[in-house]
Amino acid sequence: MTNSEQTSVLITGGNKGLGFEAARRLGEEGWTIFLGSRDEDRGRAAADKLTAGGVNVVMVPLDVTSDESVAGAVRLVREHTDRLDVLINNAGAPGRVVAPADATADEIHSVYETNVYGPIRVTHAFLPLLQAADHPRVVMVSSAGGSFAVVTDPEQPVSRMHELAYSSSKAALNMITVRYAQALPKIKFNATTPGEVANRTFAATDMNNHTGQLTVTEGTDSIVELAMIDADGPTGIFTDRLGPIAW
């Protein structure tokens, strides 16, 4: 069992990008990191790198699209702790940016499987461990592309990115976050985007071919902040690294 006083966090998609950087930063705060990774070899390599930096990390094989994989992840985490303080639903799929006229239900479904059903699947499975914590938090890594206010603003670059799958999946994730927050007030549920909406910038990651203007560390600022909110902190909000943003 881990130290009962040590904060624990499970991060899906933790082997690279925003997930890995959030793991590094929270690990340096002394947290126990459960590093979720669909690819076990990449997950082990990432965990080894964190361990070499002094982080207490457990690699968790985790494919958020698989009930069996998620159930296995729960069993593994339970071998180390009887509670989970924080869940960061970070794993995401960008889709292929198919024009709306060409988009099919299969294209939409493949993105929803990771971006919508995945967070639901993982959250549902880990709810008992979260509810056993004194001050549980769930962070949904969303996108400004899921904000109606942003997408309908012609000054925002995403307003000109014509696709259905990714933006609608993140809009769905935002609604899911609010509904969880309303229904489970003892758990803090919040969504965040790794960017600065006011400045029309976003973090450089593999998902956007590193075209973002912000570093991956800057991109994790709001993720880390929401993971570390205290017991009287907010729930059911949507933020970027500058603060709350419009839905």
ABEGO torsion letter per residue (X at the ends): XBBAABBBBBBBGAABEAAAAAAAAAAAAGBBBBBBBABAAAAAAAAAAAAAAGBBBBBBBBBAABAAAAAAAAAAAAAABABBABBBBABBBAEAGBBAAABBAAAAAAAAAAAAAAAAAAAAAAAAAAAABABBBBBBBBBAAABAAAAABAABAAAABBBAAAAAAAAAAAAAAAAAAAABAABBBBBBBBBBAAAGBBBBBAAAGGABABBAAAAAAAAAAAAABBAABBBGBBBBAAEBBBX
